[in-house]
Amino acid sequence: MTEPYIIFNGVDSRDLGVVVETGPTEAVFRAPHHPYTESLVAALPDLADPGSRKEVRLQGTPPSPTAKIAGCAFASRCPRKL
């Protein structure tokens, strides 16, 4: 009997070890949905056009990695927080 295996052609974005976004690699890099993923993608250099990426600056202070947080750990830095 062979062992089952899964091949995933995608990427996860994690904030403090928690997955905040997952999806096909091309889709996540082209149009990230979570603001943390957006900031990570914006930090990547574009070798073809070095000045083309928009700058995303995260405001606020990240929570302690050992703190127990109710809800999204990114909330204190989220520009879309309601």
Stockholm file with secondary structure:
# STOCKHOLM 1.0

chainA/1-82         MTEPYIIFNGVDSRDLGVVVETGPTEAVFRAPHHPYTESLVAALPDLADPGSRKEVRLQGTPPSPTAKIAGCAFASRCPRKL
#=GR chainA/1-82 SS CCCCCCCCCEEEEEETTEEEEEEEHHHHHHSCCSHHHHHHHHTSCCSSSTTCSCCCCCCSCCCCTTSCCSSCTTGGGCTTCC
#=GC SS_cons        CCCCCCCCCEEEEEETTEEEEEEEHHHHHHSCCSHHHHHHHHTSCCSSSTTCSCCCCCCSCCCCTTSCCSSCTTGGGCTTCC
//
